[in-house]
């Protein structure tokens, strides 16, 4: 399995790089997938259980664009071949 997660994106409405989405290649159980975004205080501000749905820089609860800055991401997924759960995490820069 290969997972690639960019370290920045620009949700500024210019038709390019507006959504932050991990790219995953391999045997991933699409029904056992979680993608979370946290702010600097550790508050969950976005979650998705669909490998095709990424974060557009909008806070899930206030429905407003987040400020420029660094946010933490987390991906939890399960391999189809051996039911092994894997957890990845890192940082992403929001640049408008």
N, CA and C atoms as a LAMMPS dump frame, in Angstrom:
ITEM: TIMESTEP
0
ITEM: NUMBER OF ATOMS
288
ITEM: BOX BOUNDS ff ff ff
-5.0000000000000000e+02 5.0000000000000000e+02
-5.0000000000000000e+02 5.0000000000000000e+02
-5.0000000000000000e+02 5.0000000000000000e+02
ITEM: ATOMS id mol type element x y z
1 1 1 N 0.852 -1.172 0
2 1 2 C 0 0 0
3 1 3 C 0.896 1.231 0
4 2 1 N 0.478 2.231 -0.754
5 2 2 C 1.174 3.511 -0.824
6 2 3 C 0.182 4.602 -0.438
7 3 1 N 0.611 5.491 0.467
8 3 2 C -0.224 6.63 0.837
9 3 3 C 0.602 7.893 0.64
10 4 1 N 0.021 8.842 -0.071
11 4 2 C 0.657 10.138 -0.283
12 4 3 C -0.3 11.209 0.226
13 5 1 N 0.224 12.076 1.087
14 5 2 C -0.588 13.162 1.629
15 5 3 C 0.191 14.463 1.42
16 6 1 N -0.365 15.411 0.683
17 6 2 C 0.335 16.682 0.459
18 6 3 C 0.537 17.437 1.773
19 7 1 N 1.482 18.38 1.778
20 7 2 C 1.724 19.143 3.001
21 7 3 C 1.112 20.54 2.958
22 8 1 N 0.436 20.887 1.869
23 8 2 C -0.22 22.195 1.76
24 8 3 C -1.31 22.132 0.694
25 9 1 N -2.278 23.043 0.83
26 9 2 C -3.275 23.228 -0.228
27 9 3 C -3.819 24.639 -0.134
28 10 1 N -4.465 25.076 -1.214
29 10 2 C -4.912 26.471 -1.331
30 10 3 C -6.397 26.537 -1.662
31 11 1 N -7.257 26.459 -0.653
32 11 2 C -8.702 26.499 -0.906
33 11 3 C -9.194 27.926 -1.152
34 12 1 N -8.776 28.493 -2.289
35 12 2 C -9.099 29.894 -2.579
36 12 3 C -10.054 30.058 -3.748
37 13 1 N -10.617 28.951 -4.241
38 13 2 C -11.623 29.03 -5.288
39 13 3 C -11.089 29.266 -6.685
40 14 1 N -9.796 29.029 -6.904
41 14 2 C -9.216 29.292 -8.219
42 14 3 C -9.202 28.076 -9.136
43 15 1 N -9.96 27.045 -8.804
44 15 2 C -10.085 25.833 -9.619
45 15 3 C -8.881 24.889 -9.508
46 16 1 N -7.846 25.242 -8.729
47 16 2 C -6.677 24.366 -8.577
48 16 3 C -6.343 24.204 -7.098
49 17 1 N -6.117 22.964 -6.718
50 17 2 C -5.626 22.66 -5.377
51 17 3 C -6.574 23.151 -4.28
52 18 1 N -7.879 23.041 -4.498
53 18 2 C -8.872 23.539 -3.544
54 18 3 C -9.306 22.518 -2.503
55 19 1 N -8.947 21.244 -2.697
56 19 2 C -9.375 20.194 -1.769
57 19 3 C -8.159 19.392 -1.33
58 20 1 N -8.085 19.124 -0.045
59 20 2 C -7.001 18.352 0.563
60 20 3 C -7.464 16.913 0.733
61 21 1 N -6.854 16.005 -0.031
62 21 2 C -7.254 14.605 -0.022
63 21 3 C -6.03 13.702 -0.06
64 22 1 N -5.945 12.725 0.826
65 22 2 C -4.871 11.737 0.72
66 22 3 C -5.056 10.88 -0.525
67 23 1 N -3.962 10.489 -1.142
68 23 2 C -3.993 9.557 -2.267
69 23 3 C -3.52 8.204 -1.752
70 24 1 N -4.351 7.2 -1.924
71 24 2 C -4.049 5.887 -1.387
72 24 3 C -4.142 4.861 -2.505
73 25 1 N -3.09 4.084 -2.685
74 25 2 C -3.06 3.014 -3.669
75 25 3 C -2.849 1.694 -2.945
76 26 1 N -3.628 0.72 -3.284
77 26 2 C -3.463 -0.588 -2.663
78 26 3 C -4.775 -1.145 -2.171
79 27 1 N -4.666 -2.203 -1.409
80 27 2 C -5.838 -2.915 -0.904
81 27 3 C -6.385 -2.268 0.353
82 28 1 N -7.215 -1.257 0.18
83 28 2 C -7.812 -0.549 1.306
84 28 3 C -9.3 -0.861 1.335
85 29 1 N -9.782 -1.205 2.513
86 29 2 C -11.212 -1.439 2.698
87 29 3 C -11.902 -0.082 2.763
88 30 1 N -12.608 0.279 1.71
89 30 2 C -13.239 1.604 1.639
90 30 3 C -14.357 1.787 2.663
91 31 1 N -14.775 0.697 3.323
92 31 2 C -15.805 0.793 4.354
93 31 3 C -15.21 0.936 5.756
94 32 1 N -13.884 0.898 5.847
95 32 2 C -13.202 1.05 7.136
96 32 3 C -12.122 2.115 6.976
97 33 1 N -12.545 3.327 6.64
98 33 2 C -11.641 4.435 6.358
99 33 3 C -12.136 5.667 7.106
100 34 1 N -11.217 6.373 7.741
101 34 2 C -11.544 7.622 8.414
102 34 3 C -10.441 8.633 8.124
103 35 1 N -10.853 9.843 7.74
104 35 2 C -9.93 10.942 7.474
105 35 3 C -10.383 12.108 8.351
106 36 1 N -9.522 12.531 9.274
107 36 2 C -9.854 13.601 10.219
108 36 3 C -8.899 14.776 10.078
109 37 1 N -9.407 15.97 10.339
110 37 2 C -8.607 17.19 10.412
111 37 3 C -8.86 17.816 11.783
112 38 1 N -7.767 18.245 12.44
113 38 2 C -7.847 18.884 13.748
114 38 3 C -7.194 20.26 13.687
115 39 1 N -7.727 21.2 14.474
116 39 2 C -7.084 22.51 14.57
117 39 3 C -5.951 22.44 15.603
118 40 1 N -5.294 23.556 15.86
119 40 2 C -4.126 23.537 16.744
120 40 3 C -4.456 23.252 18.196
121 41 1 N -5.711 23.347 18.565
122 41 2 C -6.136 23.017 19.922
123 41 3 C -6.623 21.574 20.039
124 42 1 N -6.566 20.842 18.951
125 42 2 C -6.988 19.448 18.958
126 42 3 C -8.463 19.226 18.718
127 43 1 N -9.178 20.286 18.321
128 43 2 C -10.608 20.156 18.036
129 43 3 C -10.791 19.535 16.65
130 44 1 N -11.641 18.533 16.572
131 44 2 C -11.972 17.914 15.29
132 44 3 C -12.797 18.896 14.474
133 45 1 N -12.293 19.264 13.285
134 45 2 C -13.014 20.244 12.468
135 45 3 C -13.481 19.67 11.133
136 46 1 N -13.079 18.437 10.818
137 46 2 C -13.53 17.783 9.59
138 46 3 C -13.336 16.289 9.751
139 47 1 N -14.272 15.522 9.226
140 47 2 C -14.113 14.072 9.166
141 47 3 C -14.793 13.543 7.913
142 48 1 N -14.222 12.478 7.354
143 48 2 C -14.797 11.823 6.184
144 48 3 C -14.566 10.327 6.314
145 49 1 N -15.536 9.552 5.835
146 49 2 C -15.407 8.1 5.8
147 49 3 C -15.448 7.602 4.358
148 50 1 N -15.217 8.517 3.434
149 50 2 C -15.232 8.207 2.004
150 50 3 C -13.872 8.583 1.429
151 51 1 N -13.184 7.627 0.813
152 51 2 C -11.84 7.88 0.27
153 51 3 C -11.848 8.922 -0.849
154 52 1 N -13.011 9.211 -1.404
155 52 2 C -13.11 10.184 -2.497
156 52 3 C -13.471 11.591 -2.026
157 53 1 N -13.715 11.765 -0.721
158 53 2 C -14.129 13.064 -0.188
159 53 3 C -12.997 13.652 0.638
160 54 1 N -12.549 14.834 0.229
161 54 2 C -11.479 15.522 0.945
162 54 3 C -11.982 16.77 1.632
163 55 1 N -11.06 17.467 2.261
164 55 2 C -11.372 18.679 3.026
165 55 3 C -11.209 19.903 2.145
166 56 1 N -12.211 20.779 2.145
167 56 2 C -12.183 21.995 1.327
168 56 3 C -11.807 23.244 2.121
169 57 1 N -11.304 23.071 3.35
170 57 2 C -10.894 24.209 4.16
171 57 3 C -12.029 24.862 4.923
172 58 1 N -13.188 24.213 4.946
173 58 2 C -14.348 24.73 5.677
174 58 3 C -14.464 23.992 7.008
175 59 1 N -14.688 24.741 8.08
176 59 2 C -14.886 24.153 9.405
177 59 3 C -16.236 23.44 9.408
178 60 1 N -16.253 22.184 9.794
179 60 2 C -17.466 21.37 9.699
180 60 3 C -18.602 21.846 10.596
181 61 1 N -18.296 22.552 11.674
182 61 2 C -19.349 22.94 12.617
183 61 3 C -19.765 24.396 12.474
184 62 1 N -18.825 25.273 12.115
185 62 2 C -19.174 26.684 11.929
186 62 3 C -19.542 26.982 10.479
187 63 1 N -19.149 26.086 9.562
188 63 2 C -19.393 26.229 8.122
189 63 3 C -18.719 27.477 7.555
190 64 1 N -17.617 27.878 8.164
191 64 2 C -16.845 29.027 7.688
192 64 3 C -15.462 28.563 7.264
193 65 1 N -14.834 29.297 6.363
194 65 2 C -13.457 28.959 5.996
195 65 3 C -12.53 29.091 7.212
196 66 1 N -11.606 28.156 7.341
197 66 2 C -10.639 28.234 8.434
198 66 3 C -9.567 29.262 8.082
199 67 1 N -8.847 29.719 9.078
200 67 2 C -7.758 30.668 8.858
201 67 3 C -6.567 29.956 8.246
202 68 1 N -5.719 30.728 7.59
203 68 2 C -4.445 30.187 7.127
204 68 3 C -3.702 29.631 8.326
205 69 1 N -2.946 28.592 8.098
206 69 2 C -2.159 28.035 9.192
207 69 3 C -1.954 26.549 9.037
208 70 1 N -1.455 25.956 10.093
209 70 2 C -1.11 24.537 10.106
210 70 3 C -2.197 23.762 10.843
211 71 1 N -2.622 22.661 10.244
212 71 2 C -3.644 21.788 10.813
213 71 3 C -3.099 20.359 10.815
214 72 1 N -3.604 19.559 11.716
215 72 2 C -3.175 18.167 11.833
216 72 3 C -4.176 17.263 11.115
217 73 1 N -3.663 16.318 10.357
218 73 2 C -4.527 15.335 9.701
219 73 3 C -4.258 13.951 10.281
220 74 1 N -5.258 13.087 10.148
221 74 2 C -5.147 11.708 10.612
222 74 3 C -5.917 10.82 9.635
223 75 1 N -5.304 9.747 9.219
224 75 2 C -5.955 8.761 8.354
225 75 3 C -5.898 7.414 9.064
226 76 1 N -7.058 6.801 9.221
227 76 2 C -7.154 5.464 9.798
228 76 3 C -7.813 4.593 8.741
229 77 1 N -7.157 3.498 8.39
230 77 2 C -7.704 2.63 7.348
231 77 3 C -7.406 1.181 7.659
232 78 1 N -8.083 0.31 6.932
233 78 2 C -7.911 -1.124 7.12
234 78 3 C -7.542 -1.756 5.787
235 79 1 N -6.554 -2.621 5.834
236 79 2 C -6.187 -3.382 4.636
237 79 3 C -7.216 -4.486 4.387
238 80 1 N -7.51 -4.712 3.124
239 80 2 C -8.457 -5.787 2.779
240 80 3 C -7.828 -7.163 2.967
241 81 1 N -6.542 -7.259 2.706
242 81 2 C -5.902 -8.567 2.669
243 81 3 C -5.79 -9.245 4.026
244 82 1 N -5.502 -8.463 5.09
245 82 2 C -5.299 -9.099 6.389
246 82 3 C -6.046 -8.419 7.538
247 83 1 N -6.96 -7.533 7.234
248 83 2 C -7.76 -6.824 8.239
249 83 3 C -6.926 -6.017 9.23
250 84 1 N -5.722 -5.65 8.834
251 84 2 C -4.849 -4.859 9.695
252 84 3 C -5.237 -3.379 9.616
253 85 1 N -5.447 -2.753 10.771
254 85 2 C -5.715 -1.323 10.814
255 85 3 C -4.394 -0.564 10.845
256 86 1 N -4.342 0.532 10.114
257 86 2 C -3.152 1.362 10.071
258 86 3 C -3.567 2.8 10.339
259 87 1 N -2.687 3.532 11.018
260 87 2 C -2.977 4.923 11.363
261 87 3 C -1.793 5.788 10.925
262 88 1 N -2.117 6.853 10.194
263 88 2 C -1.121 7.805 9.718
264 88 3 C -1.526 9.197 10.199
265 89 1 N -0.549 10.062 10.406
266 89 2 C -0.863 11.432 10.797
267 89 3 C 0.248 12.362 10.343
268 90 1 N -0.096 13.634 10.249
269 90 2 C 0.86 14.648 9.821
270 90 3 C 0.245 16.03 9.882
271 91 1 N 0.896 16.954 9.215
272 91 2 C 0.455 18.359 9.223
273 91 3 C 0.195 18.814 7.788
274 92 1 N -0.74 19.77 7.682
275 92 2 C -1.032 20.381 6.391
276 92 3 C -1.127 21.9 6.586
277 93 1 N -0.596 22.639 5.641
278 93 2 C -0.667 24.09 5.648
279 93 3 C -1.827 24.542 4.768
280 94 1 N -2.677 25.399 5.32
281 94 2 C -3.734 26.019 4.545
282 94 3 C -3.226 27.404 4.114
283 95 1 N -3.182 27.621 2.817
284 95 2 C -2.677 28.872 2.257
285 95 3 C -3.735 29.424 1.315
286 96 1 N -4.226 30.608 1.607
287 96 2 C -5.26 31.208 0.743
288 96 3 C -4.662 32.277 -0.128
